Amino acid sequence: MTIQTPDADVRAQAADRLAALATPPGALGRLGDIAVWVAACQGEVPPRPLDNVRLVIFAGDHGVAQHGVSAFPSAITGAMVRTFLGGRAGVSALAKAHGVQVRVLDLGVDEEFADLDPKTREALTSHKVRRGSGAIHLEDALTAAETSAALEAGAAVAREEIASGAQLLISGDMGIGNTTPAAAMVAAGLGLPASEVTGRGTGIGDDALRTKTNVITAALARAGDRTDDPIQTLAALGSADLAATTGYLLEAARSGTPVLLDGLMSVACALTADRIEPGAASWYAAGHRSTEPAQSMALEKLGLSPLLDLDLRLGEGSGAVAAVPVVRSAVALLRDVALLSELGGPGDPA
Amino acid sequence: MTIQTPDADVRAQAADRLAALATPPGALGRLGDIAVWVAACQGEVPPRPLDNVRLVIFAGDHGVAQHGVSAFPSAITGAMVRTFLGGRAGVSALAKAHGVQVRVLDLGVDEEFADLDPKTREALTSHKVRRGSGAIHLEDALTAAETSAALEAGAAVAREEIASGAQLLISGDMGIGNTTPAAAMVAAGLGLPASEVTGRGTGIGDDALRTKTNVITAALARAGDRTDDPIQTLAALGSADLAATTGYLLEAARSGTPVLLDGLMSVACALTADRIEPGAASWYAAGHRSTEPAQSMALEKLGLSPLLDLDLRLGEGSGAVAAVPVVRSAVALLRDVALLSELGGPGDPA
């Protein structure tokens, strides 16, 4: 299947409208660019207001978390899933403030959530692939069958969200240790060594940073030339949650639904989606600059530049949710500002 | 009168709450800092939601616009005022999208607005100081009496907005040629030559940039050591709209109401307000990075760093209005995120 890019004719019409607004040429800066992109994605000028924005948080544990790559223990993953369910996490607060709907899914958390009521537990775990993904420096993250299942789970979730009216999709992440497989996926996708892609995650010190770099180096060596293939990259170096995120982003692109990317996990999966189907990234915009170096490298490869740079390193999709009002600003400008041709009187700049 | 800074005890309480949230240390980045500042300004932890945000656009013409410093003729000022009144300008679209109330005031536009209905005209012009301000390379912008009147008009407007419930104030600008007096005010405040502060405004070419630099050089030479005094700086180098903006920002600080600054005009006036009453800037945050070099220089002097950098060069208060949701994100995080102490179970990171 070949991905269709956003409509070039509509993009040109949107750029014409932008140029015809009663504002100095170029005065809308990046908001003008984003408005034109939204219009092209929607196939409509002016673009429709983004009233239905949806975040899906893909949660999972990572075997590497047992090997000194994170500042936190794996048990935090499940605790944070419960915090999302209770609406009390960072991204919950942001989503409530900006009218973004949140759904959290357990793809690979290393626990059973037996304490949850059955309905909540079923909604949370219905797409679960396995308990924890493999420690990538020692073993594959996923089997081939698990990789396919996770990709398809993510795609199914995207279809559900789009069927519910999503106009803009966001992916969020939760999983202690997840910057390690995500950085490895970026290294694989860009052909870079571990030393260039490894960052401090939620805040590790120098010793843990060395350990993390060594883990990624070993993982890349173990994967060998399987990194030439993006799906084998997910199996060798990814995880259930990251493979599902990749499937979700890929399905968004296939169905022509724009996506606002978040931090490293989101962008590593976007890079992988674009490797699977080149052109997928034409449906993506970048919400927030991560402090993780691999995110910036992957964004540069995808030709994307983040809208915000607020030093957030919360994960969860929070950077993208914080950027939703910026995209709404862009849409409002292209919709609501007067055209030069509509203004009359002595001050008509035409 | 001495300005009180935001409450240090409340600031400390807010910082304690930030540190106690169930998020990794420092993970909220700049949003954490802004949330603490809002709480300190409000004197309340957690801070209240910012439901009542108000923009006042101070409009005026500038004699220098007749001398080749702008890409547009002065008649645009009045045309844009009408566009604000009709709710069709760039900032109108942004304000509508983000629930910000907009008021436009003619402080020194070089026309009578005789075509407007009497009630609208009265509301627009009731604080008018004069028609056009002086061409600052040739004459003072304002007399001493006009300077006082404009400062007091701005203060009165701030009091009115605060009495109407404003929790956060924004100043916007409209006036062809206004980056010339604003840059001159920054040069005066920072002791810099014209060559360092002069920018391209709405998009002038190299020839006009040389002309504009020469105008500012001549204005600074003409003002001489009167630039040592901030109020005399307004008279010599400012304008009715910029003096009123300064009075508005000063009154906000005096009354303890936080302000989100916009581009060069807003920041030049904030710098001047802080020169008049040192400490005023403790009530200000910076919304958007301007492409005008003088804005960055003045912000650095005030110790402020903008929340957004979207290459906007629209003026009107648009950069600050676009940044309002960022401040709301900050408040939502400090209000709504769970405290570590509230979370139980096996994942409690405490």
Boltz contact constraints between the chains, C-beta under 6 A:
constraints:
  - contact:
      token1: [A, 23]
      token2: [B, 90]
      max_distance: 6.0
  - contact:
      token1: [A, 23]
      token2: [B, 314]
      max_distance: 6.0
  - contact:
      token1: [A, 24]
      token2: [B, 202]
      max_distance: 6.0
  - contact:
      token1: [A, 24]
      token2: [B, 203]
      max_distance: 6.0
  - contact:
      token1: [A, 27]
      token2: [B, 313]
      max_distance: 6.0
  - contact:
      token1: [A, 27]
      token2: [B, 314]
      max_distance: 6.0
  - contact:
      token1: [A, 29]
      token2: [B, 310]
      max_distance: 6.0
  - contact:
      token1: [A, 29]
      token2: [B, 311]
      max_distance: 6.0
  - contact:
      token1: [A, 29]
      token2: [B, 312]
      max_distance: 6.0
  - contact:
      token1: [A, 30]
      token2: [B, 310]
      max_distance: 6.0
  - contact:
      token1: [A, 30]
      token2: [B, 311]
      max_distance: 6.0
  - contact:
      token1: [A, 31]
      token2: [B, 310]
      max_distance: 6.0
  - contact:
      token1: [A, 75]
      token2: [B, 346]
      max_distance: 6.0
  - contact:
      token1: [A, 75]
      token2: [B, 347]
      max_distance: 6.0
  - contact:
      token1: [A, 76]
      token2: [B, 347]
      max_distance: 6.0
  - contact:
      token1: [A, 76]
      token2: [B, 349]
      max_distance: 6.0
  - contact:
      token1: [A, 78]
      token2: [B, 347]
      max_distance: 6.0
  - contact:
      token1: [A, 79]
      token2: [B, 345]
      max_distance: 6.0
  - contact:
      token1: [A, 79]
      token2: [B, 347]
      max_distance: 6.0
  - contact:
      token1: [A, 83]
      token2: [B, 338]
      max_distance: 6.0
  - contact:
      token1: [A, 88]
      token2: [B, 338]
      max_distance: 6.0
  - contact:
      token1: [A, 90]
      token2: [B, 23]
      max_distance: 6.0
  - contact:
      token1: [A, 90]
      token2: [B, 333]
      max_distance: 6.0
  - contact:
      token1: [A, 90]
      token2: [B, 337]
      max_distance: 6.0
  - contact:
      token1: [A, 93]
      token2: [B, 332]
      max_distance: 6.0
  - contact:
      token1: [A, 93]
      token2: [B, 333]
      max_distance: 6.0
  - contact:
      token1: [A, 93]
      token2: [B, 336]
      max_distance: 6.0
  - contact:
      token1: [A, 93]
      token2: [B, 337]
      max_distance: 6.0
  - contact:
      token1: [A, 94]
      token2: [B, 329]
      max_distance: 6.0
  - contact:
      token1: [A, 97]
      token2: [B, 328]
      max_distance: 6.0
  - contact:
      token1: [A, 97]
      token2: [B, 329]
      max_distance: 6.0
  - contact:
      token1: [A, 97]
      token2: [B, 332]
      max_distance: 6.0
  - contact:
      token1: [A, 202]
      token2: [B, 24]
      max_distance: 6.0
  - contact:
      token1: [A, 203]
      token2: [B, 24]
      max_distance: 6.0
  - contact:
      token1: [A, 310]
      token2: [B, 29]
      max_distance: 6.0
  - contact:
      token1: [A, 310]
      token2: [B, 30]
      max_distance: 6.0
  - contact:
      token1: [A, 310]
      token2: [B, 31]
      max_distance: 6.0
  - contact:
      token1: [A, 311]
      token2: [B, 29]
      max_distance: 6.0
  - contact:
      token1: [A, 311]
      token2: [B, 30]
      max_distance: 6.0
  - contact:
      token1: [A, 312]
      token2: [B, 29]
      max_distance: 6.0
  - contact:
      token1: [A, 313]
      token2: [B, 27]
      max_distance: 6.0
  - contact:
      token1: [A, 314]
      token2: [B, 23]
      max_distance: 6.0
  - contact:
      token1: [A, 314]
      token2: [B, 27]
      max_distance: 6.0
  - contact:
      token1: [A, 322]
      token2: [B, 329]
      max_distance: 6.0
  - contact:
      token1: [A, 325]
      token2: [B, 325]
      max_distance: 6.0
  - contact:
      token1: [A, 328]
      token2: [B, 97]
      max_distance: 6.0
  - contact:
      token1: [A, 329]
      token2: [B, 94]
      max_distance: 6.0
  - contact:
      token1: [A, 329]
      token2: [B, 97]
      max_distance: 6.0
  - contact:
      token1: [A, 329]
      token2: [B, 322]
      max_distance: 6.0
  - contact:
      token1: [A, 332]
      token2: [B, 93]
      max_distance: 6.0
  - contact:
      token1: [A, 332]
      token2: [B, 97]
      max_distance: 6.0
  - contact:
      token1: [A, 333]
      token2: [B, 90]
      max_distance: 6.0
  - contact:
      token1: [A, 333]
      token2: [B, 93]
      max_distance: 6.0
  - contact:
      token1: [A, 336]
      token2: [B, 93]
      max_distance: 6.0
  - contact:
      token1: [A, 337]
      token2: [B, 90]
      max_distance: 6.0
  - contact:
      token1: [A, 337]
      token2: [B, 93]
      max_distance: 6.0
  - contact:
      token1: [A, 338]
      token2: [B, 83]
      max_distance: 6.0
  - contact:
      token1: [A, 338]
      token2: [B, 88]
      max_distance: 6.0
  - contact:
      token1: [A, 346]
      token2: [B, 75]
      max_distance: 6.0
  - contact:
      token1: [A, 347]
      token2: [B, 75]
      max_distance: 6.0
  - contact:
      token1: [A, 347]
      token2: [B, 76]
      max_distance: 6.0
  - contact:
      token1: [A, 347]
      token2: [B, 78]
      max_distance: 6.0
  - contact:
      token1: [A, 347]
      token2: [B, 79]
      max_distance: 6.0
  - contact:
      token1: [A, 349]
      token2: [B, 76]
      max_distance: 6.0
